[in-house]
């Protein structure tokens, strides 16, 4: 009888270890699946189709520009409307181009007078198109007007008042 109890105890220990290992493997697999799912949701949220994220992005970029005379509109490649923010340091001069190309609002920073390609920009937000223009405001400041079209075709226009030195409209 003693051998029988010992044999049962031995099998119970093996079953316990097997159940514990199965629980560990199941938990690890579920964690991996959930992690992949969360990553795919987060990465798809990086480029929202809402023009609101583009509005926030452009507004923040304009606010970061301390001297509004460093803002200008231009065309990239002769046909793509762009907002250009220039920055000068002792070491170099750079231009940040903000434009819509291939279905995305893009940003590209390059040395001034460098040959830039529209495809080289970093994707910011999904948009069909955007147009940038600078106009004098009645207060003596300039207004940056931006007309955008969301990926779903929703139009959106907004203006940013540029206090102090305006910008230049090169269109």
Helices and strands as residue ranges (DSSP letters): H 2-44, H 51-64, G 68-70, E 71-76, E 80-88, E 93-101, E 104-111, G 118-120, E 122-136, E 142-150, E 155-162, E 168-169
